[in-house]
Amino acid sequence: MTAQTPAQPATVDSALENAARLLRAAELETNLALMERLDELAASWLSLAHLLMERGS
């Protein structure tokens, strides 16, 4: 059994990195339903990044 490291809190940078990764995956996807879902997930990460930026100001 391997030990799991605790999840790190989300940062603006990590949220933006996740959104970019998901959008790159969506661009390569040929399945329309999956492409749309990846786009929605990316939008969620962008929203989180925005909230984190507001909180940090």
PDB file of N, CA, C and O in Angstrom:
ATOM      1  N   MET A   1       0.853  -1.178   0.000  1.00  0.00           N
ATOM      2  CA  MET A   1       0.000   0.000   0.000  1.00  0.00           C
ATOM      3  C   MET A   1       0.894   1.235   0.000  1.00  0.00           C
ATOM      4  O   MET A   1       1.877   1.299   0.738  1.00  0.00           O
ATOM      5  N   THR A   2       0.549   2.210  -0.827  1.00  0.00           N
ATOM      6  CA  THR A   2       1.328   3.441  -0.884  1.00  0.00           C
ATOM      7  C   THR A   2       0.606   4.541  -0.129  1.00  0.00           C
ATOM      8  O   THR A   2      -0.623   4.606  -0.109  1.00  0.00           O
ATOM      9  N   ALA A   3       1.385   5.390   0.480  1.00  0.00           N
ATOM     10  CA  ALA A   3       0.797   6.516   1.215  1.00  0.00           C
ATOM     11  C   ALA A   3       0.381   7.591   0.224  1.00  0.00           C
ATOM     12  O   ALA A   3       1.090   7.866  -0.744  1.00  0.00           O
ATOM     13  N   GLN A   4      -0.755   8.186   0.471  1.00  0.00           N
ATOM     14  CA  GLN A   4      -1.227   9.282  -0.368  1.00  0.00           C
ATOM     15  C   GLN A   4      -0.822  10.598   0.266  1.00  0.00           C
ATOM     16  O   GLN A   4      -0.889  10.772   1.482  1.00  0.00           O
ATOM     17  N   THR A   5      -0.400  11.521  -0.585  1.00  0.00           N
ATOM     18  CA  THR A   5      -0.095  12.853  -0.080  1.00  0.00           C
ATOM     19  C   THR A   5      -1.397  13.639  -0.023  1.00  0.00           C
ATOM     20  O   THR A   5      -2.260  13.478  -0.885  1.00  0.00           O
ATOM     21  N   PRO A   6      -1.540  14.482   0.982  1.00  0.00           N
ATOM     22  CA  PRO A   6      -2.779  15.272   1.076  1.00  0.00           C
ATOM     23  C   PRO A   6      -2.909  16.217  -0.114  1.00  0.00           C
ATOM     24  O   PRO A   6      -1.916  16.708  -0.652  1.00  0.00           O
ATOM     25  N   ALA A   7      -4.126  16.454  -0.502  1.00  0.00           N
ATOM     26  CA  ALA A   7      -4.392  17.364  -1.628  1.00  0.00           C
ATOM     27  C   ALA A   7      -3.952  18.776  -1.259  1.00  0.00           C
ATOM     28  O   ALA A   7      -4.173  19.247  -0.144  1.00  0.00           O
ATOM     29  N   GLN A   8      -3.333  19.424  -2.212  1.00  0.00           N
ATOM     30  CA  GLN A   8      -2.898  20.804  -2.001  1.00  0.00           C
ATOM     31  C   GLN A   8      -4.056  21.746  -2.333  1.00  0.00           C
ATOM     32  O   GLN A   8      -4.838  21.470  -3.242  1.00  0.00           O
ATOM     33  N   PRO A   9      -4.166  22.852  -1.605  1.00  0.00           N
ATOM     34  CA  PRO A   9      -5.224  23.807  -1.945  1.00  0.00           C
ATOM     35  C   PRO A   9      -4.998  24.385  -3.346  1.00  0.00           C
ATOM     36  O   PRO A   9      -3.862  24.562  -3.785  1.00  0.00           O
ATOM     37  N   ALA A  10      -6.072  24.664  -4.013  1.00  0.00           N
ATOM     38  CA  ALA A  10      -5.994  25.234  -5.361  1.00  0.00           C
ATOM     39  C   ALA A  10      -5.422  26.641  -5.300  1.00  0.00           C
ATOM     40  O   ALA A  10      -5.716  27.415  -4.389  1.00  0.00           O
ATOM     41  N   THR A  11      -4.606  26.947  -6.279  1.00  0.00           N
ATOM     42  CA  THR A  11      -4.069  28.299  -6.425  1.00  0.00           C
ATOM     43  C   THR A  11      -4.545  28.830  -7.775  1.00  0.00           C
ATOM     44  O   THR A  11      -5.060  28.077  -8.601  1.00  0.00           O
ATOM     45  N   VAL A  12      -4.372  30.113  -7.986  1.00  0.00           N
ATOM     46  CA  VAL A  12      -4.745  30.711  -9.265  1.00  0.00           C
ATOM     47  C   VAL A  12      -3.968  30.024 -10.386  1.00  0.00           C
ATOM     48  O   VAL A  12      -4.535  29.667 -11.419  1.00  0.00           O
ATOM     49  N   ASP A  13      -2.671  29.845 -10.171  1.00  0.00           N
ATOM     50  CA  ASP A  13      -1.840  29.219 -11.205  1.00  0.00           C
ATOM     51  C   ASP A  13      -2.273  27.792 -11.509  1.00  0.00           C
ATOM     52  O   ASP A  13      -2.366  27.405 -12.674  1.00  0.00           O
ATOM     53  N   SER A  14      -2.538  27.006 -10.466  1.00  0.00           N
ATOM     54  CA  SER A  14      -2.933  25.616 -10.710  1.00  0.00           C
ATOM     55  C   SER A  14      -4.297  25.553 -11.398  1.00  0.00           C
ATOM     56  O   SER A  14      -4.525  24.690 -12.246  1.00  0.00           O
ATOM     57  N   ALA A  15      -5.199  26.458 -11.038  1.00  0.00           N
ATOM     58  CA  ALA A  15      -6.511  26.475 -11.687  1.00  0.00           C
ATOM     59  C   ALA A  15      -6.381  26.830 -13.168  1.00  0.00           C
ATOM     60  O   ALA A  15      -7.043  26.232 -14.017  1.00  0.00           O
ATOM     61  N   LEU A  16      -5.522  27.806 -13.473  1.00  0.00           N
ATOM     62  CA  LEU A  16      -5.307  28.181 -14.874  1.00  0.00           C
ATOM     63  C   LEU A  16      -4.623  27.062 -15.651  1.00  0.00           C
ATOM     64  O   LEU A  16      -4.944  26.830 -16.816  1.00  0.00           O
ATOM     65  N   GLU A  17      -3.685  26.369 -15.015  1.00  0.00           N
ATOM     66  CA  GLU A  17      -3.012  25.240 -15.664  1.00  0.00           C
ATOM     67  C   GLU A  17      -4.007  24.122 -15.979  1.00  0.00           C
ATOM     68  O   GLU A  17      -3.963  23.532 -17.058  1.00  0.00           O
ATOM     69  N   ASN A  18      -4.897  23.836 -15.040  1.00  0.00           N
ATOM     70  CA  ASN A  18      -5.909  22.806 -15.274  1.00  0.00           C
ATOM     71  C   ASN A  18      -6.850  23.209 -16.408  1.00  0.00           C
ATOM     72  O   ASN A  18      -7.197  22.384 -17.252  1.00  0.00           O
ATOM     73  N   ALA A  19      -7.257  24.462 -16.425  1.00  0.00           N
ATOM     74  CA  ALA A  19      -8.144  24.934 -17.495  1.00  0.00           C
ATOM     75  C   ALA A  19      -7.454  24.806 -18.850  1.00  0.00           C
ATOM     76  O   ALA A  19      -8.065  24.352 -19.817  1.00  0.00           O
ATOM     77  N   ALA A  20      -6.185  25.205 -18.924  1.00  0.00           N
ATOM     78  CA  ALA A  20      -5.447  25.115 -20.185  1.00  0.00           C
ATOM     79  C   ALA A  20      -5.305  23.663 -20.635  1.00  0.00           C
ATOM     80  O   ALA A  20      -5.470  23.353 -21.815  1.00  0.00           O
ATOM     81  N   ARG A  21      -4.999  22.779 -19.692  1.00  0.00           N
ATOM     82  CA  ARG A  21      -4.849  21.350 -20.014  1.00  0.00           C
ATOM     83  C   ARG A  21      -6.151  20.782 -20.573  1.00  0.00           C
ATOM     84  O   ARG A  21      -6.141  20.047 -21.560  1.00  0.00           O
ATOM     85  N   LEU A  22      -7.264  21.127 -19.939  1.00  0.00           N
ATOM     86  CA  LEU A  22      -8.566  20.639 -20.389  1.00  0.00           C
ATOM     87  C   LEU A  22      -8.941  21.199 -21.759  1.00  0.00           C
ATOM     88  O   LEU A  22      -9.508  20.488 -22.588  1.00  0.00           O
ATOM     89  N   LEU A  23      -8.626  22.470 -21.997  1.00  0.00           N
ATOM     90  CA  LEU A  23      -8.932  23.070 -23.297  1.00  0.00           C
ATOM     91  C   LEU A  23      -8.085  22.452 -24.411  1.00  0.00           C
ATOM     92  O   LEU A  23      -8.570  22.257 -25.525  1.00  0.00           O
ATOM     93  N   ARG A  24      -6.811  22.143 -24.106  1.00  0.00           N
ATOM     94  CA  ARG A  24      -5.982  21.456 -25.102  1.00  0.00           C
ATOM     95  C   ARG A  24      -6.563  20.088 -25.422  1.00  0.00           C
ATOM     96  O   ARG A  24      -6.598  19.686 -26.585  1.00  0.00           O
ATOM     97  N   ALA A  25      -7.016  19.371 -24.405  1.00  0.00           N
ATOM     98  CA  ALA A  25      -7.622  18.057 -24.616  1.00  0.00           C
ATOM     99  C   ALA A  25      -8.914  18.182 -25.426  1.00  0.00           C
ATOM    100  O   ALA A  25      -9.192  17.343 -26.282  1.00  0.00           O
ATOM    101  N   ALA A  26      -9.697  19.217 -25.162  1.00  0.00           N
ATOM    102  CA  ALA A  26     -10.947  19.428 -25.890  1.00  0.00           C
ATOM    103  C   ALA A  26     -10.685  19.691 -27.367  1.00  0.00           C
ATOM    104  O   ALA A  26     -11.436  19.235 -28.230  1.00  0.00           O
ATOM    105  N   GLU A  27      -9.612  20.431 -27.655  1.00  0.00           N
ATOM    106  CA  GLU A  27      -9.276  20.725 -29.054  1.00  0.00           C
ATOM    107  C   GLU A  27      -8.959  19.467 -29.848  1.00  0.00           C
ATOM    108  O   GLU A  27      -9.219  19.405 -31.050  1.00  0.00           O
ATOM    109  N   LEU A  28      -8.402  18.469 -29.184  1.00  0.00           N
ATOM    110  CA  LEU A  28      -8.008  17.234 -29.858  1.00  0.00           C
ATOM    111  C   LEU A  28      -9.125  16.192 -29.891  1.00  0.00           C
ATOM    112  O   LEU A  28      -9.016  15.182 -30.586  1.00  0.00           O
ATOM    113  N   GLU A  29     -10.176  16.434 -29.153  1.00  0.00           N
ATOM    114  CA  GLU A  29     -11.259  15.451 -29.017  1.00  0.00           C
ATOM    115  C   GLU A  29     -12.170  15.463 -30.238  1.00  0.00           C
ATOM    116  O   GLU A  29     -12.527  16.524 -30.750  1.00  0.00           O
ATOM    117  N   THR A  30     -12.544  14.264 -30.699  1.00  0.00           N
ATOM    118  CA  THR A  30     -13.479  14.154 -31.822  1.00  0.00           C
ATOM    119  C   THR A  30     -14.899  13.833 -31.359  1.00  0.00           C
ATOM    120  O   THR A  30     -15.856  14.003 -32.114  1.00  0.00           O
ATOM    121  N   ASN A  31     -15.030  13.375 -30.131  1.00  0.00           N
ATOM    122  CA  ASN A  31     -16.341  13.083 -29.554  1.00  0.00           C
ATOM    123  C   ASN A  31     -16.933  14.399 -29.051  1.00  0.00           C
ATOM    124  O   ASN A  31     -16.432  14.979 -28.087  1.00  0.00           O
ATOM    125  N   LEU A  32     -17.991  14.868 -29.698  1.00  0.00           N
ATOM    126  CA  LEU A  32     -18.565  16.179 -29.374  1.00  0.00           C
ATOM    127  C   LEU A  32     -19.015  16.286 -27.925  1.00  0.00           C
ATOM    128  O   LEU A  32     -18.785  17.310 -27.283  1.00  0.00           O
ATOM    129  N   ALA A  33     -19.653  15.241 -27.400  1.00  0.00           N
ATOM    130  CA  ALA A  33     -20.133  15.287 -26.013  1.00  0.00           C
ATOM    131  C   ALA A  33     -18.965  15.428 -25.041  1.00  0.00           C
ATOM    132  O   ALA A  33     -19.036  16.200 -24.084  1.00  0.00           O
ATOM    133  N   LEU A  34     -17.905  14.689 -25.287  1.00  0.00           N
ATOM    134  CA  LEU A  34     -16.735  14.779 -24.412  1.00  0.00           C
ATOM    135  C   LEU A  34     -16.051  16.126 -24.578  1.00  0.00           C
ATOM    136  O   LEU A  34     -15.585  16.704 -23.596  1.00  0.00           O
ATOM    137  N   MET A  35     -15.983  16.629 -25.786  1.00  0.00           N
ATOM    138  CA  MET A  35     -15.393  17.946 -26.045  1.00  0.00           C
ATOM    139  C   MET A  35     -16.142  19.020 -25.251  1.00  0.00           C
ATOM    140  O   MET A  35     -15.521  19.880 -24.626  1.00  0.00           O
ATOM    141  N   GLU A  36     -17.457  18.968 -25.277  1.00  0.00           N
ATOM    142  CA  GLU A  36     -18.256  19.950 -24.545  1.00  0.00           C
ATOM    143  C   GLU A  36     -18.048  19.817 -23.041  1.00  0.00           C
ATOM    144  O   GLU A  36     -17.982  20.821 -22.332  1.00  0.00           O
ATOM    145  N   ARG A  37     -17.944  18.592 -22.554  1.00  0.00           N
ATOM    146  CA  ARG A  37     -17.743  18.380 -21.118  1.00  0.00           C
ATOM    147  C   ARG A  37     -16.380  18.914 -20.681  1.00  0.00           C
ATOM    148  O   ARG A  37     -16.260  19.542 -19.628  1.00  0.00           O
ATOM    149  N   LEU A  38     -15.358  18.662 -21.490  1.00  0.00           N
ATOM    150  CA  LEU A  38     -14.030  19.196 -21.177  1.00  0.00           C
ATOM    151  C   LEU A  38     -14.043  20.721 -21.157  1.00  0.00           C
ATOM    152  O   LEU A  38     -13.401  21.344 -20.311  1.00  0.00           O
ATOM    153  N   ASP A  39     -14.775  21.314 -22.091  1.00  0.00           N
ATOM    154  CA  ASP A  39     -14.898  22.769 -22.139  1.00  0.00           C
ATOM    155  C   ASP A  39     -15.600  23.290 -20.882  1.00  0.00           C
ATOM    156  O   ASP A  39     -15.201  24.313 -20.325  1.00  0.00           O
ATOM    157  N   GLU A  40     -16.641  22.590 -20.440  1.00  0.00           N
ATOM    158  CA  GLU A  40     -17.357  22.992 -19.223  1.00  0.00           C
ATOM    159  C   GLU A  40     -16.458  22.885 -17.994  1.00  0.00           C
ATOM    160  O   GLU A  40     -16.485  23.751 -17.120  1.00  0.00           O
ATOM    161  N   LEU A  41     -15.664  21.821 -17.934  1.00  0.00           N
ATOM    162  CA  LEU A  41     -14.742  21.671 -16.810  1.00  0.00           C
ATOM    163  C   LEU A  41     -13.697  22.776 -16.821  1.00  0.00           C
ATOM    164  O   LEU A  41     -13.345  23.306 -15.767  1.00  0.00           O
ATOM    165  N   ALA A  42     -13.200  23.126 -17.995  1.00  0.00           N
ATOM    166  CA  ALA A  42     -12.237  24.216 -18.110  1.00  0.00           C
ATOM    167  C   ALA A  42     -12.863  25.522 -17.625  1.00  0.00           C
ATOM    168  O   ALA A  42     -12.214  26.303 -16.928  1.00  0.00           O
ATOM    169  N   ALA A  43     -14.108  25.756 -17.987  1.00  0.00           N
ATOM    170  CA  ALA A  43     -14.799  26.972 -17.545  1.00  0.00           C
ATOM    171  C   ALA A  43     -14.927  26.996 -16.020  1.00  0.00           C
ATOM    172  O   ALA A  43     -14.828  28.058 -15.405  1.00  0.00           O
ATOM    173  N   SER A  44     -15.144  25.846 -15.420  1.00  0.00           N
ATOM    174  CA  SER A  44     -15.219  25.771 -13.957  1.00  0.00           C
ATOM    175  C   SER A  44     -13.887  26.150 -13.327  1.00  0.00           C
ATOM    176  O   SER A  44     -13.855  26.881 -12.337  1.00  0.00           O
ATOM    177  N   TRP A  45     -12.787  25.659 -13.892  1.00  0.00           N
ATOM    178  CA  TRP A  45     -11.462  26.005 -13.381  1.00  0.00           C
ATOM    179  C   TRP A  45     -11.181  27.488 -13.556  1.00  0.00           C
ATOM    180  O   TRP A  45     -10.575  28.109 -12.684  1.00  0.00           O
ATOM    181  N   LEU A  46     -11.614  28.063 -14.675  1.00  0.00           N
ATOM    182  CA  LEU A  46     -11.425  29.502 -14.884  1.00  0.00           C
ATOM    183  C   LEU A  46     -12.226  30.307 -13.870  1.00  0.00           C
ATOM    184  O   LEU A  46     -11.755  31.333 -13.378  1.00  0.00           O
ATOM    185  N   SER A  47     -13.429  29.850 -13.556  1.00  0.00           N
ATOM    186  CA  SER A  47     -14.243  30.524 -12.538  1.00  0.00           C
ATOM    187  C   SER A  47     -13.568  30.462 -11.178  1.00  0.00           C
ATOM    188  O   SER A  47     -13.565  31.441 -10.432  1.00  0.00           O
ATOM    189  N   LEU A  48     -12.994  29.305 -10.858  1.00  0.00           N
ATOM    190  CA  LEU A  48     -12.291  29.157  -9.594  1.00  0.00           C
ATOM    191  C   LEU A  48     -11.079  30.090  -9.545  1.00  0.00           C
ATOM    192  O   LEU A  48     -10.824  30.724  -8.521  1.00  0.00           O
ATOM    193  N   ALA A  49     -10.338  30.172 -10.642  1.00  0.00           N
ATOM    194  CA  ALA A  49      -9.176  31.068 -10.696  1.00  0.00           C
ATOM    195  C   ALA A  49      -9.616  32.506 -10.463  1.00  0.00           C
ATOM    196  O   ALA A  49      -8.945  33.257  -9.756  1.00  0.00           O
ATOM    197  N   HIS A  50     -10.729  32.887 -11.048  1.00  0.00           N
ATOM    198  CA  HIS A  50     -11.251  34.249 -10.870  1.00  0.00           C
ATOM    199  C   HIS A  50     -11.617  34.505  -9.416  1.00  0.00           C
ATOM    200  O   HIS A  50     -11.295  35.561  -8.870  1.00  0.00           O
ATOM    201  N   LEU A  51     -12.288  33.548  -8.788  1.00  0.00           N
ATOM    202  CA  LEU A  51     -12.654  33.707  -7.367  1.00  0.00           C
ATOM    203  C   LEU A  51     -11.418  33.800  -6.491  1.00  0.00           C
ATOM    204  O   LEU A  51     -11.368  34.605  -5.562  1.00  0.00           O
ATOM    205  N   LEU A  52     -10.416  32.971  -6.789  1.00  0.00           N
ATOM    206  CA  LEU A  52      -9.188  33.017  -6.000  1.00  0.00           C
ATOM    207  C   LEU A  52      -8.456  34.347  -6.184  1.00  0.00           C
ATOM    208  O   LEU A  52      -7.870  34.872  -5.237  1.00  0.00           O
ATOM    209  N   MET A  53      -8.489  34.885  -7.389  1.00  0.00           N
ATOM    210  CA  MET A  53      -7.861  36.192  -7.637  1.00  0.00           C
ATOM    211  C   MET A  53      -8.584  37.284  -6.859  1.00  0.00           C
ATOM    212  O   MET A  53      -7.944  38.161  -6.279  1.00  0.00           O
ATOM    213  N   GLU A  54      -9.921  37.236  -6.844  1.00  0.00           N
ATOM    214  CA  GLU A  54     -10.694  38.245  -6.097  1.00  0.00           C
ATOM    215  C   GLU A  54     -10.400  38.155  -4.605  1.00  0.00           C
ATOM    216  O   GLU A  54     -10.266  39.169  -3.920  1.00  0.00           O
ATOM    217  N   ARG A  55     -10.304  36.929  -4.119  1.00  0.00           N
ATOM    218  CA  ARG A  55     -10.051  36.723  -2.690  1.00  0.00           C
ATOM    219  C   ARG A  55      -8.666  37.229  -2.297  1.00  0.00           C
ATOM    220  O   ARG A  55      -8.458  37.721  -1.188  1.00  0.00           O
ATOM    221  N   GLY A  56      -7.721  37.097  -3.236  1.00  0.00           N
ATOM    222  CA  GLY A  56      -6.351  37.530  -2.950  1.00  0.00           C
ATOM    223  C   GLY A  56      -6.147  39.018  -3.043  1.00  0.00           C
ATOM    224  O   GLY A  56      -5.112  39.513  -2.597  1.00  0.00           O
ATOM    225  N   SER A  57      -7.098  39.765  -3.609  1.00  0.00           N
ATOM    226  CA  SER A  57      -6.914  41.207  -3.782  1.00  0.00           C
ATOM    227  C   SER A  57      -7.286  41.967  -2.529  1.00  0.00           C
ATOM    228  O   SER A  57      -7.191  43.194  -2.501  1.00  0.00           O
TER     229      SER A  57
END
